[in-house]
Structure formats: structure tokens, C-alpha cells
Amino acid sequence: MIRKVLIANRGEIAVRIIRTLHEMGIAAVAVYSEADRKSLHVRLADEAYCIGPAPARESYLDIQRVLDAARKSGADAIHPGYGFLSEKSEFAEACERAGITFIGPPARAMAAMGSKTAARAKMAAAGVPITPGGDASTVEEARATAERVGYPVLIKAAMGGGGKGMRLVHNAEEMASAFERAQSEAARAFGDPTVYIEKAILRPRHVEIQVMGDRHGNMVHLFERDCSIQRRHQKVIEETPCPVATPELIRRMGEVAVKGALAVGYFSAGTFEFLLGEDGSFYFLEMNTRLQVEHPVTEWITGTDLVAEMVRVAAGEKLAWRQDELVRRGAAIECRIYAEDPIGFLPSPGKIEALRVPAGPWVRDDGGFYEGATVPSHYDPLISKVSVWGPDRKTAIGRMRRALSEYVVTGIKTNIVFHEKVLAHPSFVEGRYTTGFIDENKEALLGYSDVHEEDEATLAVAIAVAAARAERKAQRTAGQALEDRGRLSPWVEQHRARVMK
């Protein structure tokens, strides 16, 4: 039985996990960097431990510091959330050696699916459809593979995702420079320059299947999520059901995902990502061996709590449902609210001066900040995830538009208006969109037609400098305010003893 869980994460996902743990009667332990000392997840946890300075590599990515906090707190399990250490098989192995339950898949399955090239081979052997492509360690090999499968092709990082280390190549002349840049970016982002070549599927949709398995060999899928609304290959809006997918197509995709998961001995929550072609063909992209950011839309339509099920599975229990017991109801949409300037999609950290989150029937806000909190520049700028449910897609869209109209954040820039424009766009309303939707509609959504990569790099430097100045100013202001008050608020005083451990 699991009695105390350390959450090896921060922000909204740490808050979301803490809330489920408390509902289950399980004590929650937070870890935080020096930049997150006053964060919401720290305030809500039963205990909190500082694990290092702001840089993630010295705190949230430091396996030893996380394990030290777990030992100190007496936690018997660790939930990794998403990002940071969540897909590091060595972290799962370290937990096992320390006698701490890892609330996630087995390390061997994580390792098997961690390399995109190895995962493609394993899935092909299991009968999961994959896009044509191959490994490439040199420009010459890359060109040869591209000639074999046909241009255009994508160069992808073998050890990563999120669009980092990815380049679209239209012809042989572009290959050399694109290959070099992809390798360089992959090395910086993932510590490994290995890349591979994959046939580019034109005008695809990005559709993923949620799976859940237990330690007893049971595995189910919980239907699909359409994640095609992306900027720089990173999702910003997700919905279910997919507007263009038939029940039969989703049944086939679900069966393939379950087969792929069982082939690597998987259990816990995981997601199979596919590219869906206009002709209904689908191809394996990757498997995310963790809880997805967008899991709330699945919870909406199935009436499940995926975090609670992960905890029960980690404790050795059997799955709570069989495949034929899972029924989808209605439609759900999620919008990721970022502290960012939509022009260039660059971070906009700083102090949140005012905050009003949407509420009402069938509206959910998974937030990680509060009014007066500072969004640091060191991490992903996700503030919250707003999700809604409706009996049908039209109702869900209307409900999300209402929710976004209620959302107020001042002191920093956000992408709320951007989301409102997406949901009002005829192509989205009619469900006629692909992964190229944002790029194809920049003028309508963002007010400009194009920004070249070189211009974005220059803009990024300028905004980063401004962001750092804004954060320092916010910290000075917050410090002065505390000094002027002479004492902390009763809420902070109540939690101070455990927060400062």
C-alpha cells in the first residue's frame, strides 16, 4: 500500500497530482528549486523540500537530490509527472534500487521506447505501421535514405521530441545544412546528436491513443486525442473525439496501440502518437512513456482519474476496467495557457499582478500559479490548462470560448487571445485542420504572415534579456512588499514551517 508520494515535478502537474493524492488519503511531498520556493505546489503539499538552485539540471533533473528528498521525507513512492525525469529509464531504475516505488512504467519498457529509432524497429516487429525511413549518421546516408523514400523528409532527433532537432527537407540541396543543424540541436537538447530520416506525411493530423496497463498483463486504450493544433511541433490545443476519425478507425488505432504496449511489457499510463493521413492511413510516431499534458480531455469523456489509476497500478492492483467497460461520452477540448508572446511564441515570465480563472459547469482549470506569484524564466512557461466538456463538439467549443472570455491574467503576456482566435476560425469550427493550421493562418491568428528563423532567433535574445530584467524586478518588488508588511500572510505563516524544510 502506498502511503506517501513525492512528486518529482513542479507547476500545474504537481498541483494536479497532489489533489488526487489527497483525495485518495495519501500524503503528498513536494520538491522545489530556489526559484519555486513560493510556488502553489509547495503550498498545497503536506511537506516540501528544496532540492537545489533554479537551473533544472541542478534541481529537478538531479536524480540524487530527488531521491535524497524522498528518503528524508519517508516517501514510499515517487510520481514523476511529465517532463524532467519522467521518461528517464535510469531514474526508474534508481528508484527501484532505492526501494522506492516508481509510479510509472517499468524501466525496461521506458528504455525500449526511449530511442525513436529502436522504438520504430520494435513497433514494426509488433505489426504497428511506421512511416518509411531509416537511420542516418552522415549526410550521405541521410541523402540515400531520402532518395529511397522520396522527398520531402523529416530529420528527427533519436532521443527526443517536442520538435527539437527536427528539420523538414524538401530536396537534396537542403540536406547538408539541415542535417548539421538537426544534429547540433539534438545534442544541445538531449545530449545525443543521433538523428534519423522519416518520410514527411503531407497535411497530416496528429492523433494519439491513451493506453493504460497493469502488472498482471491487462492493457486497455481510452480512445484518442487530436493534437494537431501545434506551434513549432508543440501542442497547444487538444480535443477528443478527433473530428474526422470514424469509430472503426479509432478501434483499429486503439488495438494497434495496445498490441505495441504489450510487445514491450508495458504497464501504467502511456500514449501512442500517430500521424493520420487524409486517406485514413496512420503511422506510428513515438510512444510517450508517461502521463501526457493533455490527459484531462480523456478523463472528461471517460469519467476516469488517470493519476489515481497510475497510483493503484503502481501498488500492484489490477486495472479498474476492462476494454468493453470503457465508454466515451461527449466531447472535450483543452487549451494550454502559456506565459508567452504569441508573436514568435516566446516566453513572457514575470509577476502575475491579477488572475481570474474560468469556472462554471463542465469547466476545469489545471493551474499552477496564483495571483502575485512569479512565473520564472527557467522552465516551460505553461501557466495552466483549461479544459471543458460538452455533450457534443459544438457545445464544447462554445463552452471553451466562454471560459476563455472569463480568463484574466495581467502583469505578463499570455496566449489567451490566440486561443480565442483559433476557436473562432472557420477551419477549426468545421474540424478541417492539420498540423500546419497555425502556419497556414498566421495572419488571421497572429497578425503577421511570417517570421524567418533568423529573425526569431534575434527576437528570442531580446525577449530573454527583457524577461530576466522583469523577473529580477518582480523579485525585488515582492521582497519589498514583504518587508513593508512586516509579517507574512496567515496562509503563508501556516505553511512556512514545512515549506522551509
Phi, psi and omega in degrees: 000135180268125184249331182216129183238131172267132178262112183273060184197188185214183171063207188298325183289326176295318178298316182298319180292318179303317183297318177293319179302316180295323177296330180273359181077024181253134178291142183245131179246127178260150167240152182208152172272171179299331179287340184253016186306324183256020184289160182296320182295330177292319182291327184275338183288160177283330176217156178213142183227132176283132182241015175140181180290178187301315182305131184301325182294340179258006181217273187294339178260002181269102184302316184296319180293322178295316180293324177299319178294322179296316179296316182298323183278342184081019179294138178259000178207158178230130171254124185274351184067222174232160184071190180047243186266005191298331181246020177269110181297330179294333176289315177300320178295319180296322177297317180298317179296328181277358180077024181249131181290129177266118181275084184176192183285168177291149183302323182296323178289322177298317180295320181297325183259359183289323176270124182297324181290316178294322180296319178300317181295317181294320181291322177299319179294332181272000179089014177274128182294133178236156177288146177299143180171199180177171179289157178205115178259348179225164177299321181297317178295322179297316179296319181297317179295318180297320178295325182290316184269341180094135176285156358282157178230163174249135168265127184231147176288132182289331187251011184217192180199201179069018179086351180284135181076019182250135178220136174268127183240124184267335183204173184297329182294332181276347192296313187301308182292321180294321180296315181296317181291322179295317178297317181297315180292322178296319180296318180293318186280324189236359180072016181210120183277001184297131178229169175217167183251138182220137176301130179280123176272118185284137178051053179272168165253152179256107183237132182236154180245126176277127175241158176212130180225164177242180182282359184255012177090005178272137181215135177226164169246150180244045174071197192245166170226133175267117184243035188283339179281102187225150169238127183053043178066017177242133186291143175232332177225135178230149178212159173213138002284166173294127186300336185249359184269136176276157176305324180294319178297316180294324177299316180293317179297320179296318179296320178296318180296316178298317178299317180296319180295316180295330182295336180249014178067040186278148164212169187082193182277142177201165182223132173261122180260135181231152165265128180253118180280165181296337181270005180090358175285149179223149186225138178297130174261300181192168172245130174266113186270058184192180172285133181276153175306317189272019183299336181302327181294327176292319178297323179300310188278343181251348181068031182249165171240102186292327178294315179299320180292323176300319180295315181295319178297318180298330179279358177098003180283159175280157178306145182284345184220154169264165182302319183286352177268348181273119181235133178269143179226125174074202183223150180221148179226143175232137173242129178273120181266114182251147168276085183205155175271118181304334176285100183092351181052047182257145185303147177228070182289168179146188183275134175278108183285318179219146182214123173228117183262151181290155180213194180106174182302133173064030175238134182230133176240112175267092185253157179236007184224168179224167180298126183099347179285158178252129174277112184286160181271358188275345188229179176304135187276022179293123178269312181198174174234120176262127178228150181223160175235148173213159179294341177209170185296319181300316178295319180297318178297315179298321180292321178294320179298320176297316181299315180296326179293337179272343186284123180234125174225124176237159181102334178222164175273147177224174179258024182298313180298323177302314179299319180299321179292321178298312184292340178267351184289134182305322181295323178287314181303321181273357179075017182260074180219160178228186179294346178268009186305311184294313180299325182284344185231033183301320182299315182287325185270325189239347179086008174215157185270327182194149172227121182290154183302321181294321178294322179296322180296316179296316179297323181298318179297315182297317181290325178297318178296314180297322180295318179298318178295318180296321181293318178298319179296318180297320180294319178296318180296316179297318180296319179294322180297319178295319180295319181294324181289331179083341177206159180281164176294155179304324180297314181293319180301321182298326184260354190300319184301315182279329181294324186272010179296000000 
